[in-house]
Amino acid sequence: MTFPLVRGSGVLPVRPMSWLVGGMLVAAVAFAPAVASGQVAKSQTSAWSAADCQDCHDKAVSPAYAKSAHAKTDQSCASCHKNVAEHLKAQQDGKEGPVPTLKNMKANDLSQTCLSCHEKANQATFVGSKHARRNVSCTSCHSIHSPKSLTGQLKTKTDAETCFSCHKAERAKSLRTSHHPVREGKMGCVSCHNPHEGTRPKMIKAESVSELCYQCHTEKRGPFLFEHAPVREDCVACHDVHGSNHPRMVTQKQPTLCWSCHLSGSGHFGSGDNYSTEKGVPAAPAGAPKGYPTVNSRFIGRACTKCHLNIHGSNSPSGAFFVR
Amino acid sequence: MKMSALVAMGLLMAAATAAAQSAPATTSGGQITVRTLGTGTVGSSKFTEYREVPTGVSIPFVNLFSKGKDVDFNLYGYNVQQTDQRYLGSLKALGLGITFDYNQIPHDMGNGGRSIFAETSPGVWTLPSTLRQSLQTAVASQASAGRTYNFYSTLLAPTFASTNNVDVSGVRKTSNVALNLGTHLPFDVTLSYRNDFKEGYRGLGGGNVRGAVNPSYEVAVPLDEMTHDIGLRTARSFKSGNVYATFNRNLYVNQAGPLMIDNPFQAFDAAVVSGLGGPAADRFSNAPDNEASTGTAGFLLKFKRQTRVSGSLALSSRTQDAQFYPYTANSAVLTTAGVPAFSLAALPQQSYGGKVNTTMYNLSFSSRPIEGLDIRAQYRVYDLTDKSDKWVITGDMSVPHRNWNTVTPTADSPFGRATANVYDTKSSRFTASATYDIRALTLEGQVRSGTLERTSREATTGKESGMALTALFKASTWLGVRGTYDLGKRTAEGHTVYGFQADEAAFENTRTGIDIELTPASGLELSLAYFRRDVQYVDRPDRVQTSGGVPVAGAAPIPNTPSGLLEAKYDSYTGEVSYSPTARIALGAYYTYEKDATDNRWSTTSGANLNNRLQYAASNETGTFGANGVFQLVPDKHTFTVNAVRQKVDGLLDITAREAGSFYTPGRTGLIPAGQGGAADITDWDDTEMTTVSARLDVAMMKGWTLSTGYQFEKYDFKDAMNSSSLLMPAHVYIFLKPNDGAYENAVAFAQLSFKF
């Protein structure tokens, strides 16, 4: 049995690194029919085709499947479903025979079926990945016969819907007021994650969280003359990337976010200037005019970043404290 | 028939004609959707934060495709000609394959901001010099004690009455193209190019332009930047594995100038004398141009029994060498050497010569030596090294930024300023796990161990260790259970007086999760999920008496006075049900409750004694409800869909202070009197509420034609006690734009016609 060089399915990422991979994969999905048809022309024989199964399994040979690269494989249905010939003969003879369904397979065995062609590029490290170890098989997310997504042959229209079926906390976070534009359809989970990834932490599409963020937020990459060290190490030290009710997706509202680290030392932290904020909303003095400020300056507006605006790092010669 | 409909029909007819003219062996077709939409006027930018909601006629979707022997293309278009338009697709011809994606993302961050400044050119915010002179004179004439809020409020009232409108928004335009050269080659070769162009405003910014007045001024920050990314990927697959290599070159160009803000209280540059003086305007630097090159190589080897060995190496170099801006825009300040600080000649070097190299290498092994047993091991190292061209800073205008400061290097700040130190980090981690299947039960155990190394931070070394246990149980098709317990620890060694900062401090991190999925009957699925993450920052030192930031010799720790972030917790509970009583009805609903909480502590001393002991316990409680129903009125023809989502977030900052502390000293205004106990909590702490309800009817009228109509209601509310005032100057002297990104309520109705051909 000769299998064509099907390069697998993939989503349409926006990030450069995965774009290289994903673009190749998507191109393969779109262009595989020409490749496959070339190979069929070469071999001149096709031991099995979808038409052999279609009479009984017309829903499985859906329009979406017929357009996909899977329909054009050398052995068609028999590429993935075993013992199809025996199954057909048994059905024709009215006898009980093998049932080539993949539904009852163990997750690992099912994934091995797909990986026989797709264990490369984005899927190269799926074996041993966290999803694989949690018995998430390829068909947990992908549909070969009735895909709903534009790319990647997912069971849902968008990758986020697929991911949220298990990752419910992230679903709730994506609805927060400060969020990446996932629910608007401008990004997806796969903009940052490769669900097949087996070696990188959190399945991200870069070697570190910061490098991942720099792919879109390149202005933060620096390096800067004056560095804010936690920023250089890890963006998620301050940001909740899946969504937050605080502006700019920070994990805690300012100034408490900054106070996680900066409650000591000189300047307005040690002088007592900062401590008056603990009073919350103090009362205005008697006779004060309407609008008298009852909020402390450390809390209002953008709090600390009202002055420390270049908090991710400054390249100004006077920017040692990120105020320039 | 209206003209717009005629045009639409014309488009559709043209497309149908094109299809009829295709070669017999070619499959081609497409779809076009035309919509007409009506909606109310919404003042808040939140309604259109990342989208355009066009009234009137629009084209939300178009698709054209053709699959033939020689040419194969597929084009999708969304929101055609709108600010949130997107086009993606693929083309194969002449043995080459191209995929492309153009994505436009608007970002509306606030409508109707009111600025006392005029933006005379991008990023340059000015006030008339005559106005600034009169404000300067008024401040100089007022004694310091009299410069109260009332004074500034009265002085600036005419200015606040004649502000300029600022809509804070930007747009990102991203183009991706990938060219697959390896269609007929025995290996894969893909060239890619990405262009990322952003323009408009980055968001709210601004800062302190100080003179006699110590203020903060909020303006909109200009955005005009371009990123180019060129990539090459090559890979070869063979029976027992594959190898790959990639290279990316990324160039970031900031085409916007620096942010310049006039000083409302200083008409001309002056040195500071007796508290008066300062710059007439000051400059805030923006992101410098930078570049990065990244190369990776990796391999995967396959052996029997699902044994895999994989490795990868990634090297990257990030550089930045943009021309510095001068120390200041104030022409009246001289450096210690007598050189005007606003001149480039005052700089010891004209650019940074910044360079950071990163190295990552990874080796992984996994195998299934016997049926049901999986073993896995991985070793990963990430190393970041700062190779920048540092120099010793002996003076700047960092703080206060209206005078020349002499800077003296110290052991902790050898380059003069701590933020100019060399920050290197290196982390390594080894992970091993074993998974075993016992019929329907899968058990996994994992251990991990790692090291952390840093330069120039308090915690110079640290160790990470952890273990995890996971159980998965699947009983046929009706019950699935997944439970996880993960305990991770990090230590921190180094030098600190008050405790390591939160991102480097020692902690114990516990993660617990359980998921239960039930299918009690055909068409009915229930799921329950719980997840908890609890990070306890251990070993926080008690407060000691200090002098000049240094512990006083012999000072004893004051009991029960740990400082910094002590704990961060997150809990989430979800219940979900989906029910399909018939093949034509699908119903679903879920509810998720979340609570995240942090505990920050700080203590102050008065001499050797405890003064204040403060606790800032922030929390957010969130309830999210979602429901949807899909009704196939006529299967595969007429569908009715309803959807509802509501999320409510209640934030709280619970503040507690020691009653015997100095904040209770009688005579200070605004204090909580002794005996009342505790400090006032802040209950509106970024509280939000979002409700969306929608309904849609799709009717297949005839072959290829679908008529849809829909309605969506949205309501958004936002409360924050600290920013509830609409005053441009809620405290002195802090002047804000106050753009509208707040509450709204609106409905949208649409009708659309789709033709698939």
Interface residues (C-beta under 8 A of the other chain):
Chain A: L5 R7 L12 V14 P16 M17 W19 L20 V21 G22 G23 M24 V26 A27 A28 A30 F31 P33 A34 V35 S37 K67 K106 N108 Q112 E119 K120 A121 A124 T125 V127 G128 R133 R134 N135 L150 C166 K168 A169 R171 A172 K173 L175 R176 T177 P181 E184 G185 K186 G198 T199 P201 E207 S208 E211 Y214 C216 T218 E219 K220 R221 G222 P223 F224 L225 F226 E227 H228 A229 P230 R232 E233 D234 A237 N245 H246 P247 T251 Q252 K253 T256 W259 S260 C261 H262 L263 S264 G265 S266 G267 G270 G272 Y275 S276 E278 K279 G280 V281 P282 A283 P285 P289 G291 Y292 P293 V295 N296 S297 F299 I300 G301 R302 A303 K306 C307 H308 L309 N310 S314 N315 S316 P317 S318 G319 A320 F321 F322 V323 R324
Chain B: K46 E49 Y50 R51 K67 K69 D72 N74 Y76 Y78 D84 R86 L88 S90 K92 G97 I98 T99 D101 N103 I105 Y149 N150 S153 T174 N176 A178 N180 G182 T183 H184 D188 T190 S192 R194 D196 L204 G205 G206 G207 N208 S216 E218 E225 T227 D229 G231 L232 R233 A235 S237 N242 Y244 T246 N248 N250 Y252 N254 D282 R283 F284 S285 N286 A287 P288 N290 A292 T294 T296 G298 L300 K302 Q306 R308 S310 S312 A314 S316 R318 T319 Q320 A322 F324 Y325 P326 Y327 T328 L347 Y352 G354 K355 V356 T358 M360 N362 S364 S366 R368 D374 R376 Q378 R380 Y382 L384 D386 S388 I393 D396 M397 S398 V399 H401 R417 A418 T419 A420 N421 Y423 T425 S433 T435 D437 T442 E444 S456 R457 T470 L472 K474 R482 V497 Y498 G499 Q501 A502 D503 E504 D515 A529 F531 G549 S563 G564 L565 A568 S572 T574 E576 Y590 T592 E594 D596 T598 N600 W602 T604 N612 L614 Y616 A618 N620 T622 T624 V645 Q647 V649 G651 L653 I655 A657 S662 F663 T669 G670 L671 I672 A679 A680 D681 I682 W685 D686 D687 T688 M690 Y716 F718 A721 M722 N723 S725 L727 P730 A731 H732 Y734 F736
